[in-house]
Amino acid sequence: MDTLNALLSREIYAGRSLGDFLSLEFLASIVGDILAAILIIILAFVISGWVSRRVKAISERHPRLDATLFDFLGNIVRYVILAIAGVVILNTFGIQTTSIVAVIGAAGLAVGLALQGTLSNVAAGVMLIFFRPIKLGDFVVINGEMGTVKSINLNYTELASIGNVQIIIPNSEVWGNTITNYSVYDTRQAEWTIGVGYGADLHLVERIIRDTISSDPRFLPEPDMTVLVDGLGASSVDFLVRAWVKRSDFFAFSKDMNRDIKIALDAAGVEIPFPQRTVHLLREDAATPEGETA
């Protein structure tokens, strides 16, 4: 029994007796450690918050920098500072952190195997943030969903549809699918197919189309506009028309030109045909040979 008590005293209580733990000196050291831990926690939250805000503010001072990337870096810095503070607190109480790190690593492996889908979203989120194929405010099509990018988190990407409906897409589907980004380039090429009647003066039609588009202040003269006969349809001569415009004006410009070109062609008396079919009706008696009765 005495041997067991000596073993417990040496291994668990570090050679100290219960009376040592109840001594004023030991209690004072414990209180000091607790106060030091509280002070470290407070300083860690204050410093980590301040540093995180400073990192995020870099993108605000420099508009050309991506705000999403610096938001991510600011959060990483904050968590690193808090983790260091946690290790310091454990050391303050005399706890060996080496074994704790090993336990956390083993637990992390088990959790990682259980949350493979979630971790794939996180990994894809890191790739999206660092390589930045899309940014906040971009108008994109991802996995068949169209909308404006509102946020890029570690787990998912949020879009707002044209009707302002929230769309949540897991990051693994964003990174693993084709992304169509309409906001990368400053200019876009608008395209129309315009059909006119076979009796129309094609040179007149071309001139009307060019004058109508070039008279709009949103039209960009460079690169050159394209107006050419693209095909001979069943009931119309089809013109292929392409013109360049600023990205921000693309949708409104495309729709307005549909209306303005129609008005200009009508004013010039140019027929814009619609699909039609001619049906010939034969009288029954006309189909019967002469001299025979039906």
C-alpha positions as CSV (number, residue, x, y, z in Angstrom):
1,M,0.0,0.0,0.0
2,D,2.8,2.4,0.8
3,T,4.4,1.5,-2.5
4,L,1.2,2.4,-4.3
5,N,0.9,5.7,-2.5
6,A,4.5,6.6,-3.4
7,L,3.9,5.7,-7.0
8,L,0.8,8.0,-7.2
9,S,2.6,10.8,-5.5
10,R,5.5,10.6,-7.9
11,E,3.6,10.0,-11.2
12,I,0.3,12.0,-10.7
13,Y,1.1,14.6,-8.1
14,A,4.7,15.1,-9.2
15,G,6.0,14.1,-5.8
16,R,3.6,16.5,-3.9
17,S,1.2,15.5,-1.2
18,L,-2.4,16.6,-0.9
19,G,-1.3,19.2,1.7
20,D,1.0,20.8,-0.8
21,F,-2.0,21.4,-3.1
22,L,-3.9,23.0,-0.3
23,S,-1.1,25.3,0.7
24,L,-1.4,29.0,0.2
25,E,1.7,29.1,-2.0
26,F,0.2,26.6,-4.5
27,L,-3.3,28.2,-4.5
28,A,-1.6,31.6,-5.2
29,S,0.3,30.1,-8.1
30,I,-2.9,28.6,-9.5
31,V,-4.8,31.9,-9.2
32,G,-1.8,33.6,-10.9
33,D,-1.9,31.1,-13.8
34,I,-5.7,31.6,-14.2
35,L,-5.3,35.4,-14.3
36,A,-2.4,35.1,-16.7
37,A,-4.5,32.8,-19.0
38,I,-7.5,35.2,-18.9
39,L,-5.1,38.1,-19.8
40,I,-3.6,36.0,-22.7
41,I,-7.1,35.2,-24.0
42,I,-8.1,38.8,-23.9
43,L,-4.9,40.0,-25.6
44,A,-5.2,37.2,-28.2
45,F,-8.7,38.2,-29.2
46,V,-7.8,41.9,-29.3
47,I,-4.6,41.4,-31.3
48,S,-6.0,38.8,-33.7
49,G,-9.1,41.0,-34.4
50,W,-6.9,44.1,-35.0
51,V,-4.4,42.2,-37.3
52,S,-7.3,40.6,-39.2
53,R,-8.9,44.0,-39.8
54,R,-5.6,45.4,-41.0
55,V,-5.1,42.6,-43.5
56,K,-8.7,42.9,-44.8
57,A,-8.3,46.7,-45.1
58,I,-5.4,46.3,-47.6
59,S,-7.9,45.5,-50.4
60,E,-10.0,48.5,-49.4
61,R,-7.0,50.8,-49.8
62,H,-6.0,49.2,-53.1
63,P,-9.1,48.6,-55.3
64,R,-7.1,46.4,-57.8
65,L,-6.6,43.8,-55.1
66,D,-9.2,41.0,-54.6
67,A,-11.2,41.6,-51.4
68,T,-12.1,37.9,-51.2
69,L,-8.5,36.8,-51.0
70,F,-7.6,39.3,-48.2
71,D,-10.8,38.4,-46.3
72,F,-9.5,34.8,-46.3
73,L,-6.0,35.7,-45.3
74,G,-7.3,37.9,-42.5
75,N,-9.3,35.0,-41.1
76,I,-6.3,32.7,-41.4
77,V,-4.1,35.2,-39.5
78,R,-6.7,35.5,-36.8
79,Y,-7.0,31.8,-36.2
80,V,-3.3,31.3,-36.2
81,I,-2.9,34.0,-33.4
82,L,-5.6,32.3,-31.4
83,A,-4.0,28.9,-31.8
84,I,-0.7,30.2,-30.6
85,A,-2.4,31.8,-27.6
86,G,-4.0,28.4,-26.8
87,V,-0.6,26.7,-26.8
88,V,0.8,29.4,-24.5
89,I,-2.1,29.0,-22.1
90,L,-1.5,25.3,-21.9
91,N,2.2,25.8,-21.2
92,T,1.2,28.3,-18.5
93,F,-0.5,25.5,-16.6
94,G,2.4,23.1,-17.1
95,I,0.6,20.9,-19.6
96,Q,2.8,19.2,-22.2
97,T,1.4,20.1,-25.6
98,T,3.3,17.5,-27.6
99,S,1.0,14.6,-26.6
100,I,-2.1,16.9,-27.2
101,V,-0.9,17.7,-30.7
102,A,-0.6,13.9,-31.4
103,V,-4.1,13.3,-30.1
104,I,-5.5,16.2,-32.2
105,G,-3.7,14.8,-35.2
106,A,-5.2,11.3,-34.8
107,A,-8.6,12.8,-34.2
108,G,-8.2,15.0,-37.2
109,L,-7.5,12.0,-39.4
110,A,-10.6,10.3,-38.2
111,V,-12.8,13.4,-38.7
112,G,-11.2,13.9,-42.2
113,L,-12.2,10.4,-43.2
114,A,-15.8,11.0,-42.0
115,L,-16.1,14.4,-43.6
116,Q,-14.5,13.7,-47.0
117,G,-17.3,15.6,-48.9
118,T,-17.1,18.7,-46.6
119,L,-13.3,18.7,-46.8
120,S,-13.4,18.5,-50.6
121,N,-15.6,21.7,-50.5
122,V,-13.0,23.3,-48.3
123,A,-10.1,22.3,-50.5
124,A,-12.0,23.6,-53.6
125,G,-12.8,26.8,-51.7
126,V,-9.1,27.4,-51.0
127,M,-8.4,26.9,-54.7
128,L,-11.1,29.3,-55.7
129,I,-9.8,32.0,-53.3
130,F,-6.2,31.7,-54.3
131,F,-6.5,31.2,-58.1
132,R,-9.6,33.5,-58.4
133,P,-11.4,32.2,-61.5
134,I,-14.4,34.2,-60.2
135,K,-14.6,37.3,-58.0
136,L,-17.3,39.1,-56.0
137,G,-19.6,40.9,-58.4
138,D,-18.8,38.7,-61.4
139,F,-21.8,37.6,-63.6
140,V,-21.3,33.9,-64.2
141,V,-22.8,30.6,-65.2
142,I,-21.7,27.7,-62.9
143,N,-23.1,24.2,-63.3
144,G,-26.0,25.5,-65.3
145,E,-26.8,28.2,-62.7
146,M,-26.6,31.9,-63.8
147,G,-26.1,34.8,-61.4
148,T,-23.9,37.4,-59.8
149,V,-21.3,36.2,-57.3
150,K,-22.2,37.5,-53.8
151,S,-19.8,35.6,-51.6
152,I,-17.1,32.8,-51.8
153,N,-16.8,30.9,-48.5
154,L,-14.6,27.9,-47.7
155,N,-17.7,25.6,-48.1
156,Y,-19.9,27.1,-50.8
157,T,-20.3,29.9,-53.3
158,E,-23.4,32.2,-53.2
159,L,-24.9,33.6,-56.4
160,A,-27.8,36.0,-56.8
161,S,-29.9,35.1,-59.9
162,I,-31.2,37.7,-62.3
163,G,-34.5,37.7,-60.3
164,N,-32.4,38.2,-57.1
165,V,-32.9,34.7,-55.8
166,Q,-30.2,33.2,-53.7
167,I,-28.3,30.2,-55.2
168,I,-25.9,28.1,-53.1
169,I,-23.4,25.9,-54.9
170,P,-20.9,23.7,-53.1
171,N,-17.4,24.7,-53.9
172,S,-16.5,21.2,-55.2
173,E,-19.1,21.7,-57.9
174,V,-17.8,25.1,-58.7
175,W,-14.2,24.1,-59.0
176,G,-15.0,20.8,-60.8
177,N,-17.3,22.3,-63.5
178,T,-17.0,24.6,-66.4
179,I,-17.3,28.3,-65.4
180,T,-18.6,30.9,-67.9
181,N,-17.6,34.3,-66.6
182,Y,-19.2,37.3,-68.4
183,S,-17.3,39.9,-66.3
184,V,-13.7,39.2,-67.1
185,Y,-13.3,41.3,-70.2
186,D,-14.3,45.0,-70.6
187,T,-16.0,44.6,-74.0
188,R,-18.4,42.0,-75.5
189,Q,-19.6,41.3,-79.0
190,A,-23.4,41.5,-79.5
191,E,-24.8,39.3,-82.3
192,W,-28.1,39.3,-84.2
193,T,-29.7,37.4,-87.1
194,I,-32.0,39.6,-89.1
195,G,-34.1,38.2,-91.9
196,V,-35.5,40.3,-94.8
197,G,-37.7,39.4,-97.8
198,Y,-36.2,38.1,-101.0
199,G,-37.4,41.2,-102.8
200,A,-35.5,43.6,-100.6
201,D,-32.5,45.7,-101.7
202,L,-29.7,44.0,-99.8
203,H,-27.4,47.0,-100.1
204,L,-30.1,49.2,-98.6
205,V,-30.7,46.8,-95.8
206,E,-27.0,46.6,-95.0
207,R,-26.7,50.4,-94.9
208,I,-29.8,50.7,-92.6
209,I,-28.4,48.2,-90.2
210,R,-25.0,49.9,-90.1
211,D,-26.4,53.4,-89.7
212,T,-28.9,52.3,-86.9
213,I,-26.2,50.5,-84.8
214,S,-23.4,53.1,-85.3
215,S,-25.7,56.0,-84.4
216,D,-26.1,54.6,-80.9
217,P,-23.6,56.2,-78.5
218,R,-22.9,52.8,-76.8
219,F,-21.6,51.3,-80.0
220,L,-17.8,50.8,-80.1
221,P,-16.3,51.4,-83.6
222,E,-13.3,49.2,-82.9
223,P,-13.2,46.3,-83.7
224,D,-15.1,46.7,-86.9
225,M,-18.8,45.9,-87.1
226,T,-19.8,42.8,-89.1
227,V,-22.9,42.9,-91.4
228,L,-23.1,40.1,-94.0
229,V,-25.5,37.7,-95.7
230,D,-25.3,34.5,-93.7
231,G,-27.8,32.3,-95.4
232,L,-30.8,32.0,-97.7
233,G,-33.7,30.7,-95.6
234,A,-37.0,29.2,-96.6
235,S,-38.7,32.6,-96.6
236,S,-36.0,35.2,-95.9
237,V,-32.5,36.4,-96.6
238,D,-30.6,36.2,-93.3
239,F,-28.1,38.8,-92.3
240,L,-25.5,38.0,-89.6
241,V,-24.7,41.2,-87.6
242,R,-22.0,41.6,-84.9
243,A,-21.0,44.8,-83.1
244,W,-18.9,45.5,-80.0
245,V,-20.1,47.2,-76.9
246,K,-18.9,47.8,-73.3
247,R,-19.7,44.9,-71.0
248,S,-22.0,47.0,-68.8
249,D,-24.1,48.0,-71.8
250,F,-24.4,44.6,-73.4
251,F,-27.8,43.4,-72.4
252,A,-29.6,46.8,-72.9
253,F,-27.8,47.5,-76.1
254,S,-28.7,44.1,-77.6
255,K,-32.4,44.4,-76.8
256,D,-32.6,48.1,-77.9
257,M,-31.0,47.2,-81.3
258,N,-33.7,44.6,-82.0
259,R,-36.3,47.3,-81.6
260,D,-34.4,50.1,-83.4
261,I,-33.5,48.0,-86.5
262,K,-37.1,46.7,-86.8
263,I,-38.3,50.3,-86.7
264,A,-35.7,51.5,-89.3
265,L,-36.5,48.7,-91.7
266,D,-40.2,49.3,-91.4
267,A,-39.7,53.0,-92.1
268,A,-37.7,52.1,-95.3
269,G,-40.4,49.8,-96.5
270,V,-38.2,46.6,-96.1
271,E,-40.3,43.5,-95.5
272,I,-39.3,41.4,-92.5
273,P,-41.0,38.1,-93.4
274,F,-42.3,35.5,-91.0
275,P,-42.5,31.7,-91.7
276,Q,-45.5,30.9,-93.9
277,R,-46.7,28.1,-96.0
278,T,-48.8,28.2,-99.3
279,V,-51.5,25.6,-99.6
280,H,-53.1,24.8,-103.0
281,L,-56.6,23.4,-102.9
282,L,-57.9,21.4,-106.0
283,R,-61.5,21.0,-106.7
284,E,-62.6,17.4,-106.8
285,D,-64.2,17.6,-110.2
286,A,-61.1,19.3,-111.7
287,A,-59.1,16.3,-110.8
288,T,-61.5,13.9,-112.7
289,P,-60.5,13.2,-116.4
290,E,-62.9,14.6,-119.0
291,G,-65.6,12.2,-120.1
292,E,-65.6,10.3,-116.7
293,T,-67.9,10.7,-113.8
294,A,-66.5,10.9,-110.3
